[in-house]
C-alpha cells in the first residue's frame, strides 16, 4: 500500500410461472447438478479480504443530485487493513488506496466517480465492476446516501460469489416505481452481474421481457474480469412491478456477483418513494428455514416477506404449522404480508420450506423502505458482528438468537466500553417451541455514536443481526451484519424439472 495513504487517492474534481414454456425452459437450464465450494464458517460477521460489486444505476432526478452522495464504508477489525479500491476492467481508473486502522472506519466518498461506477445502460457490457482488496478482514458497505432515496448494500466477500442465482425482486403491485422520470433517468428495477474472472460465459433467462430480450427465451453474454451486464426493463410501464424481472435465472461458468435494486419505490401507507436493494448469495447458499423480524413500516405499509422457490413442489410452512400455506413451482414468487406483526407480542415470523428458497424482507420506517436478503437459520450467523452507524438518524438492531444464548450478548464500542442491549425487547418466535427469540433494539446517537465501529458479540451461540436505519420521512436503509455461511449443498439438486 503506497505509503499507507489516508487520502484514498481522490481527485479534487474530476406469467404465471406455471406457464409450461417457462417450466420447460428452466428444465433445460438446470439439468446438471452443480456444487459450490465450501467456505470457512466465519466466526465474525461479514468481514472478508476481497469484495466484488456491480453498483446499480440510480436515477439522478429523485432529490437532485439523485443517487448521490456515494460512499464506500470500510471498517477494520482487530488489525490495521491496507485497502485497494479498483475497477479492473476500466484502464482509465486509477486505484484508490489507503489504510484503515484497527477498530476504526472510513467513509470514502466516491461520488466523483459516479459515471464510471453505475451499471448503465441495460443490455450493454460496461466496465464498472467494483473490486475491493484488503490486507486484513474488513467490513464493507456500498451506500447511496441521498437524503430522500437511500439504501446500503452490505458486501459479504466470497459468500456473494457463485455460478447459479434466482433473482428475488419484489413484484407486489403497490411497490411501483416513480414513473415521472423520462428516459434515460428512469427509476426502474434491475439485476447487475459482475464477472470475477476473464472470459466468463453468463446465461440468462427471464419470465418477463427485459431490454433487448423477449420473455421466456434464453440468451447469453461473455464478460471479462470486472465487466458488468445489467438486466432490466425500461419500456412501456417499466414502473409497474409486474414488469420487473423477479424470478430471472442466471447461470455462469465462473463465479460472478449479482446486485439487485428497485429504485424510488412507492409505499401504500404514505407519499414516500425510496430506493431498495441487496447483494445476492448464490442459490447453493440459500436455505429452508428463516426467521423474519418485524421492522418499522407503518401498520398499512405492506411489510413483506418475498419468497422465490428454487425447485418445483416447494411447500411453505408458517410458524410451525403442519399444513403448508402454499406450494410453489421453481422460480415462482410468493409474498407474505407482515403488517399483522407487532413489537409488543409476536414480533417475527418463522418460515420453513421443504426445499431451499430465497427469502427477501421488505421493511423500513414509516413509509420509507429498505430491502434485505434473509440469512438461512440453519447455516448462517456469527459469534460477533462489527458495524458502523452512518449518521444520527434512527438506528435499530434486528436480532434473532437462540433463547438459551439471549443473556450472553455484549455490545461494545471501539474503546471497549460496554453499551446496553435491552433484552426485554425480545419475544419467543412462534412455531419454534421457544427455541428462538427475536427483538428490535433501538439506539439514540448519544449511546451509539455515528461513524464509530461497534461490536455485538455473543459468547454462547451464533446469532443473526441486521441494522435498520434512517427516517420515516426521508429514507431507510436495511441490511444484515452477520455471516451467510455457505455450505456444500447441491445447486438445484433436483433440477428445474417439470412435475406432472
C-alpha positions in Angstrom: 0.0 0.0 0.0 1.6 3.2 -1.2 2.8 4.9 2.0 -0.3 3.9 3.9 -2.0 6.9 2.4 -5.1 8.2 4.1 -6.1 10.4 1.1 -7.7 7.5 -0.8 -6.3 9.0 -4.0 -9.4 11.1 -4.5 -9.1 13.9 -7.0 -10.4 17.3 -6.0 -12.8 17.1 -9.0 -12.5 15.2 -11.8 -46.7 -15.4 -16.2 -47.9 -17.0 -14.4 -44.9 -19.2 -13.5 -47.0 -22.2 -14.2 -46.7 -21.4 -17.9 -45.4 -24.6 -19.5 -42.9 -22.7 -21.7 -41.2 -21.3 -18.6 -41.1 -24.7 -16.8 -39.7 -26.4 -19.9 -37.0 -23.7 -20.4 -36.0 -23.9 -16.8 -35.7 -27.6 -17.0 -33.3 -27.2 -19.9 -31.2 -24.7 -18.0 -30.9 -26.8 -14.8 -30.3 -30.4 -15.9 -26.9 -30.6 -14.3 -26.1 -30.6 -10.6 -23.5 -28.1 -9.6 -21.7 -27.8 -6.2 -20.2 -24.7 -4.9 -17.0 -24.8 -2.8 -17.2 -24.9 0.9 -16.1 -21.6 2.5 -14.8 -21.5 6.1 -17.6 -20.7 8.5 -16.8 -17.2 9.7 -16.7 -16.7 13.5 -17.1 -12.9 12.9 -19.6 -11.1 10.8 -19.4 -10.1 7.1 -15.7 -9.5 7.3 -13.5 -10.6 4.4 -10.5 -9.5 2.4 -11.9 -9.4 -1.1 -15.2 -8.0 -2.4 -16.9 -7.6 -5.8 -19.9 -5.4 -6.6 -21.8 -4.1 -9.6 -23.0 -0.6 -8.5 -26.6 0.0 -9.6 -27.9 2.8 -11.8 -29.9 5.1 -9.6 -32.0 8.0 -11.0 -30.4 11.4 -10.8 -33.8 13.1 -10.7 -35.0 11.9 -7.3 -34.0 14.8 -4.9 -31.3 16.0 -7.4 -28.5 15.3 -7.5 -30.1 11.9 -7.2 -28.0 8.9 -6.5 -25.5 11.0 -4.6 -23.5 11.1 -2.4 -22.0 7.7 -2.9 -19.8 6.1 -0.2 -17.8 3.0 0.5 -17.9 2.4 4.2 -15.0 0.3 5.4 -14.5 -0.9 9.0 -11.4 -2.7 10.2 -11.4 -5.4 12.9 -8.5 -6.2 15.2 -5.7 -5.2 12.8 -4.9 -2.3 10.5 -6.0 -3.0 7.0 -4.5 -1.7 3.8 -7.1 -1.2 1.1 -7.2 -1.0 -2.7 -10.3 0.1 -4.5 -10.3 -0.6 -8.2 -12.3 -1.0 -11.4 -10.3 -3.9 -13.0 -12.0 -3.5 -16.5 -11.5 0.2 -16.6 -7.9 1.1 -17.5 -8.6 4.8 -17.1 -9.4 4.4 -13.4 -6.6 4.9 -11.0 -7.0 2.6 -8.0 -7.7 4.3 -4.6 -5.5 3.3 -1.8 -5.5 3.8 2.0 -5.2 2.3 5.4 -8.0 1.7 7.9 -6.7 1.5 11.5 -7.8 -1.3 13.7 -11.3 -0.8 15.3 -11.9 2.3 13.1 -13.9 3.0 10.0 -13.6 5.3 7.0 -16.3 6.5 4.7 -14.8 7.0 1.3 -16.8 9.5 -0.8 -16.7 8.1 -4.4 -19.4 10.4 -5.8 -17.0 12.0 -8.3 -16.7 8.5 -9.9 -20.5 8.0 -10.3 -20.3 8.0 -14.1 -17.7 5.2 -14.0 -19.3 3.2 -11.2 -23.0 2.9 -12.1 -24.0 -0.1 -14.2 -25.8 1.5 -17.2 -27.3 1.3 -19.7 -29.1 -2.0 -19.6 -28.4 -4.8 -22.1 -24.8 -3.5 -22.5 -21.5 -4.7 -21.3 -19.8 -1.9 -19.3 -16.5 -1.7 -17.3 -18.0 -0.6 -14.0 -17.4 -3.6 -11.8 -16.0 -2.6 -8.3 -13.3 -4.7 -6.7 -12.0 -4.1 -3.2 -8.9 -5.8 -1.7 -7.9 -5.6 2.0 -4.7 -6.9 3.7 -6.8 -7.9 6.7 -10.5 -8.8 7.1 -12.8 -5.7 6.9 -16.5 -5.0 6.7 -17.6 -3.2 3.6 -20.8 -1.5 2.5 -21.7 0.5 -0.6 -24.0 3.4 0.3 -26.3 5.5 -1.9 -26.7 8.2 0.8 -29.1 10.6 -0.9 -31.3 12.2 1.8 -34.5 11.1 0.1 -33.6 8.0 -1.9 -31.0 5.9 0.1 -30.0 2.3 0.5 -27.0 0.3 1.7 -25.6 -2.9 0.1 -23.6 -4.9 2.7 -21.0 -6.9 0.9 -20.1 -10.4 2.0 -16.9 -11.4 0.3 -16.8 -14.9 -1.1 -20.3 -15.7 0.2 -21.6 -13.4 -2.6 -19.9 -15.4 -5.4 -21.5 -18.2 -7.3 -22.5 -19.7 -10.6 -26.3 -20.0 -10.2 -28.8 -17.5 -9.0 -32.5 -16.8 -9.0 -33.3 -13.0 -8.9 -35.7 -12.3 -5.9 -37.0 -8.9 -6.9 -40.4 -8.0 -5.4 -43.4 -7.9 -7.7 -46.0 -6.5 -5.3 -48.3 -4.2 -7.2 -48.3 -1.3 -4.6 -44.5 -1.2 -4.8 -44.4 0.8 -8.0 -41.5 2.9 -9.2 -41.9 6.6 -9.7 -43.0 6.8 -13.3 -42.4 10.6 -13.8 -38.8 10.4 -14.7 -38.2 10.2 -18.5 -35.5 8.2 -20.2 -32.6 8.0 -19.6 -33.3 9.0 -16.0 -35.9 6.3 -15.1 -36.2 4.8 -11.7 -36.5 1.1 -12.6 -35.7 -2.4 -11.2 -32.7 -4.3 -12.4 -30.2 -7.0 -11.6 -26.5 -6.3 -12.3 -23.9 -9.0 -12.8 -20.1 -8.6 -12.4 -17.5 -11.2 -13.6 -14.6 -12.0 -11.3 -12.6 -13.9 -14.0 -11.8 -13.4 -17.7 -14.0 -14.9 -20.4 -17.0 -15.7 -18.2 -20.0 -17.1 -20.0 -23.2 -15.9 -18.4 -26.6 -17.4 -19.5 -29.8 -15.6 -18.6 -33.5 -16.3 -18.6 -36.4 -14.1 -17.6 -40.1 -14.8 -17.2 -40.8 -11.3 -18.4 -39.3 -9.1 -21.1 -36.1 -7.2 -20.3 -34.4 -4.6 -22.5 -33.3 -6.3 -25.7 -34.9 -9.7 -24.9 -38.4 -11.2 -25.1 -39.7 -13.2 -22.2 -39.2 -16.9 -21.8 -36.1 -17.0 -24.1 -32.5 -17.8 -23.0 -29.7 -15.5 -24.0 -26.0 -15.2 -23.1 -23.2 -12.7 -22.7 -19.5 -13.1 -22.2 -17.8 -10.9 -19.6 -14.2 -10.3 -18.8 -12.9 -9.7 -15.2 -14.6 -6.6 -13.8 -17.1 -6.2 -16.6 -20.8 -5.8 -15.8 -24.0 -6.6 -17.5 -27.3 -5.0 -16.3 -30.7 -6.6 -17.0 -33.8 -4.6 -16.5 -36.9 -3.3 -18.3 -37.2 0.4 -19.3 -40.0 0.0 -21.9 -43.7 0.8 -21.6 -45.0 0.6 -18.0 -41.5 0.0 -16.7 -42.6 1.3 -13.3 -45.2 -1.5 -12.8 -43.9 -4.3 -10.6 -45.4 -6.9 -13.0 -42.7 -5.9 -15.5 -39.8 -6.4 -13.0 -37.6 -9.4 -13.7 -38.2 -11.2 -10.5 -37.7 -14.9 -11.0 -35.0 -14.5 -13.7 -32.3 -17.1 -13.6 -28.5 -16.5 -14.1 -26.0 -19.3 -14.8 -22.3 -18.6 -15.2 -19.4 -20.9 -15.9 -17.2 -19.0 -13.5 -18.1 -17.2 -10.2 -20.0 -13.9 -10.5 -21.6 -11.5 -8.1 -25.1 -10.1 -8.5 -26.7 -7.0 -7.0 -30.4 -6.1 -7.3 -32.1 -2.7 -7.0 -35.6 -1.3 -7.2 -35.5 2.5 -7.5 -37.8 5.1 -6.0 -40.4 2.6 -4.8 -43.8 3.7 -3.5 -45.3 2.5 -0.3 -49.1 2.2 0.1 -49.1 3.8 3.6 -47.9 7.3 2.6 -46.3 9.5 0.0 -42.8 8.0 0.3 -40.7 6.8 -2.5 -37.4 5.1 -1.6 -34.6 3.0 -3.1 -34.3 -0.6 -2.1 -31.5 -3.1 -3.0 -29.4 -6.0 -1.9 -26.3 -8.1 -2.9 -27.3 -11.7 -3.6 -25.9 -15.0 -2.5 -26.0 -17.9 -5.0 -28.8 -20.4 -4.9 -26.5 -23.0 -3.4 -26.3 -20.9 -0.2 -30.0 -20.2 0.4 -31.8 -22.3 3.0 -35.1 -23.9 4.2 -35.6 -22.1 7.5 -35.9 -18.3 8.1 -37.0 -16.0 10.9 -38.1 -12.6 9.7 -38.3 -9.9 12.5 -40.8 -7.1 12.2 -39.2 -3.8 11.1 -40.7 -0.3 11.4 -43.0 0.2 8.4 -46.5 1.6 9.1 -49.3 -0.8 10.0 -50.6 -0.4 6.5 -47.2 -0.4 4.8 -47.3 -3.9 3.4 -44.2 -5.0 5.2 -43.4 -8.2 3.1 -41.6 -11.5 3.1 -40.8 -12.2 -0.6 -40.1 -15.8 -1.4 -38.8 -17.4 -4.6 -38.6 -21.2 -4.9 -35.5 -22.8 -6.4 -37.2 -26.2 -7.0 -40.6 -27.5 -8.1 -43.1 -28.6 -5.4 -41.7 -26.4 -2.7 -44.0 -26.4 0.3 -44.0 -23.4 2.7 -45.0 -23.8 6.4 -45.6 -20.8 8.6 -45.0 -20.5 12.4 -44.6 -24.3 12.8 -47.8 -25.3 11.0 -48.1 -28.9 9.9 -50.0 -28.0 6.7 -48.3 -25.9 4.0 -49.7 -22.5 3.4 -48.8 -22.8 -0.3 -46.8 -24.9 -2.7 -44.5 -23.2 -5.3 -43.1 -24.1 -8.7 -39.4 -23.4 -9.4 -38.9 -19.7 -9.9 -42.4 -18.8 -8.6 -43.0 -15.7 -6.5 -44.9 -15.6 -3.3 -45.5 -12.7 -0.8 -46.4 -12.9 2.8 -47.8 -9.7 4.4 -46.2 -9.0 7.8 -48.3 -6.0 8.8 -50.0 -8.1 11.5 -46.8 -8.4 13.5 -46.3 -6.1 16.5 -43.3 -5.4 18.7 -45.2 -6.0 21.9 -46.4 -9.5 21.1 -45.4 -11.8 18.2 -42.6 -9.7 16.5 -41.4 -12.3 14.0 -42.5 -14.9 11.5 -40.9 -18.3 11.3 -40.8 -19.8 7.7 -39.9 -23.4 6.9 -39.7 -24.7 3.4 -39.1 -28.3 2.4 -36.7 -27.2 -0.3 -34.3 -24.2 -0.5 -35.8 -20.8 -1.2 -34.7 -17.2 -1.5 -36.3 -15.1 1.3 -36.2 -11.3 1.0 -37.6 -8.9 3.6 -39.0 -5.6 2.5 -39.2 -3.4 5.6 -38.4 0.1 6.6 -39.5 3.1 8.7 -42.9 4.7 8.4 -43.5 4.6 4.6 -39.8 4.7 3.7 -38.5 1.3 2.6 -35.4 -0.9 2.6 -34.8 -4.5 1.5 -32.6 -7.3 2.8 -31.9 -10.9 1.9 -32.6 -13.0 5.0 -29.8 -15.4 6.1 -31.0 -19.0 6.4 -31.4 -20.1 10.0 -29.8 -23.5 9.6 -26.5 -22.3 8.2 -26.0 -18.6 8.8 -24.9 -16.5 11.8 -21.9 -15.2 13.6 -20.5 -15.0 17.1 -19.8 -11.4 16.6 -20.6 -8.6 14.1 -18.8 -5.3 13.6 -20.9 -2.5 12.3 -20.9 1.3 11.9 -23.9 3.7 12.3 -23.8 6.0 9.3 -25.4 9.1 10.9 -27.6 10.5 13.7 -30.9 9.3 12.2 -32.9 6.5 13.7 -31.0 3.2 14.2 -32.2 -0.2 15.3 -30.7 -3.7 15.5 -32.9 -6.5 14.5 -31.6 -9.7 16.2 -32.5 -13.4 16.1 -30.8 -15.6 18.7 -31.3 -19.0 20.4 -33.2 -18.5 23.6 -30.5 -20.2 25.6 -28.0 -17.6 24.4 -30.1 -14.4 24.9 -28.3 -13.5 28.1 -24.8 -14.0 26.6 -24.8 -10.8 24.5 -22.4 -7.9 24.9 -22.2 -4.7 22.9 -19.1 -2.6 23.0 -17.7 0.5 21.2 -14.2 0.7 19.7 -12.7 1.7 23.1 -14.1 -1.4 24.7 -16.8 0.4 26.6 -19.9 -1.7 27.3 -23.2 -0.4 25.9 -26.7 -1.6 26.9 -28.7 -4.2 25.0 -32.4 -4.3 26.0 -33.3 -8.0 26.3 -36.8 -7.1 27.3 -37.4 -6.2 23.6 -37.2 -9.9 22.7 -40.1 -12.3 22.2 -40.2 -16.0 21.6 -40.6 -16.7 17.9 -43.9 -18.5 17.1 -43.7 -22.1 15.9 -40.1 -22.7 17.2 -41.2 -24.2 20.6 -39.5 -21.4 22.4 -36.1 -22.2 20.9 -35.6 -18.8 19.2 -36.0 -15.2 20.2 -36.4 -12.1 18.1 -36.0 -8.4 19.1 -35.7 -4.9 17.7 -33.4 -2.8 19.8 -33.2 1.0 19.1 -30.4 3.4 20.0 -30.0 7.1 20.0 -26.9 8.8 18.7 -25.6 9.7 22.1 -25.5 6.0 23.1 -24.4 4.5 19.8 -22.2 7.1 18.1 -22.1 7.6 14.3 -19.0 6.7 12.3 -17.7 4.5 15.2 -17.0 0.8 15.0 -19.2 -1.2 17.4 -19.1 -4.9 18.1 -22.0 -7.1 19.0 -20.9 -10.4 20.5 -22.5 -13.5 21.8 -20.3 -15.9 23.8 -22.8 -18.8 23.7 -24.1 -19.2 20.2 -24.2 -17.8 16.7 -26.9 -15.2 16.1 -28.3 -13.3 13.2 -28.5 -9.4 13.2 -29.4 -6.6 10.8 -29.3 -2.8 11.0 -32.4 -0.8 10.1 -31.7 3.0 10.0 -32.9 6.3 8.6 -36.1 8.3 9.0 -39.8 7.8 8.4 -39.9 11.0 6.3 -36.7 10.8 4.2 -35.2 7.3 3.5 -34.5 4.0 5.1 -31.5 1.6 4.9 -31.7 -2.1 5.8 -29.0 -4.8 5.7 -27.7 -7.9 7.6 -24.5 -7.7 9.6 -23.8 -11.4 10.3 -22.4 -14.1 8.0 -24.2 -16.1 5.4 -22.3 -19.3 5.9 -22.0 -21.1 2.5 -22.4 -24.8 2.8 -21.6 -27.6 0.4 -25.1 -28.1 -0.9 -26.1 -29.2 -4.4 -27.3 -26.3 -6.6 -30.9 -27.1 -7.6 -30.3 -30.7 -6.7 -33.4 -31.9 -8.4 -33.2 -29.5 -11.3 -35.9 -27.3 -12.6 -37.9 -30.4 -13.7 -41.5 -30.3 -14.8 -43.6 -32.1 -12.2 -46.7 -33.7 -13.6 
